Amino acid sequence: MGREKAVPVTVLTGFLGAGKTTILNAVLSAPRGQKRYGVIVNEFGAIGVDGSLVIGADEDVIELANGCLCCSVRGDLIGALETLLERGGELDAILVETTGLADPGPIAATFLLDDDLSDRVRLDGVVTVLDAVHVERQLAEEDVAASQIAFADLLVLAKSDIVNPAQRLAAEEAARALNSAAPLLRSELGDLDIEALFGLRAYDLNTSRLGFSAVPAVDGARSSHAMSCVSLTLDRSLDPARFMDWMQDLVRARGRSILRSKGVVSLQGEDRRLVFQGVQTMLDGDVRERWAPDEDRRSRLVFIGRDMDKAELQAGLEACIAHPSTAPQRCRPVAAS
Ligand SMILES: Nc1nc2c(ncn2[C@@H]2O[C@H](COP(=O)(O)OP(=O)(O)OP(=O)(O)O)[C@@H](O)[C@H]2O)c(=O)[nH]1
């Protein structure tokens, strides 16, 4: 099965009690015609409670208890995905609700790591649910709350119904300081635009959906977690080999602090654009569509993570600029490592 037929997976994350199950239930109870969803719910405790809180006993619900998907039960995630796929009948989407303390990075990386799996399922996007009442305090106290927000491809502000406008604005600003690129929706007891949770294609190498238009002109402000979003642009073509070596060295050396990277890159001697997606030390990339004749061919790269030095990243990128004497050469895709 090719990637285009792979079942899209939405990872629903957010801090403890943020409102993930409420949103999952809203999705499962909304009219959806013939659509069929698979659901994986992860919990820390040996006795799963969340699974029984999920509406719809006839759904394909798998509960993964006694550990966290981002560490101890990561192998179980692959097993659960396989079980859902093998139950027969076509699934339109799979929803994975993480524990409230999960770091979405390793979970997202699972989808890039496993070649067999990536033919059958593809990560559509990470949706992070924010608790409008508590998010500021959680950010002050819990690093993982910042990772969950920074990693999001879509933010959902839950409990918007029980905060006043000033509190809501403060919660949104706290999230925006860590991630100004992801769209933000509001939810009141699961009342939200459900369709907006799907079709994010945040990990799709087709550039048109990478969402660079949403990348902020001003980089995300540093917080107490030193989490930031660095965006780089360059109007010179890059040497393919040097760029790929630099990216691979970068994620290998800094993969724990660079949570997420993505970019569209102009390579010397290549009419098509290189598109890459990175999750921590995993890197996936390919040369795709041709640049349109009148298109802005600047390379655009985004890095989200901790303790990043924009000047150092920019210098590293500029060191990859192709020399005029470099003979045009074909580009190799970036190999996953
Ligand atoms: N008023 C209000 N309450 C909400 C909203 N979303 C969730 N809640 C309440 O918040 C509590 C926690 O909601 P859950 O959906 O279970 O949160 P969760 O993120 O799944 O929780 P964990 O799985 O324990 O991390 C429940 O009592 C919900 O009814 C909302 O939008 N408005």
The ligand as a Tripos MOL2 file, in Angstrom:
@<TRIPOS>MOLECULE
LIG
   32    34     1     0     0
SMALL
NO_CHARGES

@<TRIPOS>ATOM
      1 N1        -16.5440   23.5380   31.3980 N.pl3     1 LIG1
      2 C1        -15.8000   22.7320   30.6750 C.ar      1 LIG1
      3 N2        -15.3030   21.6100   31.2210 N.ar      1 LIG1
      4 C2        -14.5360   20.8120   30.4490 C.ar      1 LIG1
      5 C3        -14.2480   21.1210   29.0970 C.ar      1 LIG1
      6 N3        -13.4600   20.1410   28.6010 N.ar      1 LIG1
      7 C4        -13.2720   19.2610   29.5980 C.ar      1 LIG1
      8 N4        -13.9190   19.6570   30.7160 N.ar      1 LIG1
      9 C5        -13.9520   18.9620   32.0020 C.3       1 LIG1
     10 O1        -12.6060   18.8010   32.4570 O.3       1 LIG1
     11 C6        -12.4430   17.5380   33.0890 C.3       1 LIG1
     12 C7        -11.3320   16.7690   32.3870 C.3       1 LIG1
     13 O2        -11.7370   16.5410   31.0450 O.3       1 LIG1
     14 P1        -11.2070   15.3200   30.1950 P.3       1 LIG1
     15 O3        -11.7930   15.4380   28.8290 O.co2     1 LIG1
     16 O4        -11.4000   14.0390   30.9140 O.co2     1 LIG1
     17 O5         -9.6690   15.6680   30.1880 O.3       1 LIG1
     18 P2         -8.4540   14.7660   29.6940 P.3       1 LIG1
     19 O6         -7.4830   15.6940   29.0710 O.co2     1 LIG1
     20 O7         -8.9490   13.6480   28.8520 O.co2     1 LIG1
     21 O8         -7.9060   14.2200   31.0660 O.3       1 LIG1
     22 P3         -6.7380   13.1220   31.3430 P.3       1 LIG1
     23 O9         -6.9910   11.9960   30.3970 O.co2     1 LIG1
     24 O10        -6.9210   12.7500   32.7690 O.co2     1 LIG1
     25 O11        -5.4400   13.8010   31.1130 O.co2     1 LIG1
     26 C8        -13.7950   16.8390   32.9960 C.3       1 LIG1
     27 O12       -14.4840   17.0690   34.1950 O.3       1 LIG1
     28 C9        -14.4930   17.5560   31.8570 C.3       1 LIG1
     29 O13       -15.8940   17.5410   31.9570 O.3       1 LIG1
     30 C10       -14.7950   22.3410   28.5480 C.ar      1 LIG1
     31 O14       -14.5560   22.7100   27.3790 O.2       1 LIG1
     32 N5        -15.5480   23.0990   29.3810 N.ar      1 LIG1
@<TRIPOS>BOND
     1     1     2 1
     2     2     3 ar
     3     2    32 ar
     4     3     4 ar
     5     4     5 ar
     6     4     8 ar
     7     5     6 ar
     8     5    30 ar
     9     6     7 ar
    10     7     8 ar
    11     8     9 1
    12     9    10 1
    13     9    28 1
    14    10    11 1
    15    11    12 1
    16    11    26 1
    17    12    13 1
    18    13    14 1
    19    14    15 2
    20    14    16 1
    21    14    17 1
    22    17    18 1
    23    18    19 2
    24    18    20 1
    25    18    21 1
    26    21    22 1
    27    22    23 2
    28    22    24 1
    29    22    25 1
    30    26    27 1
    31    26    28 1
    32    28    29 1
    33    30    31 2
    34    30    32 ar
@<TRIPOS>SUBSTRUCTURE
     1 LIG1         1 GROUP 0 **** ****
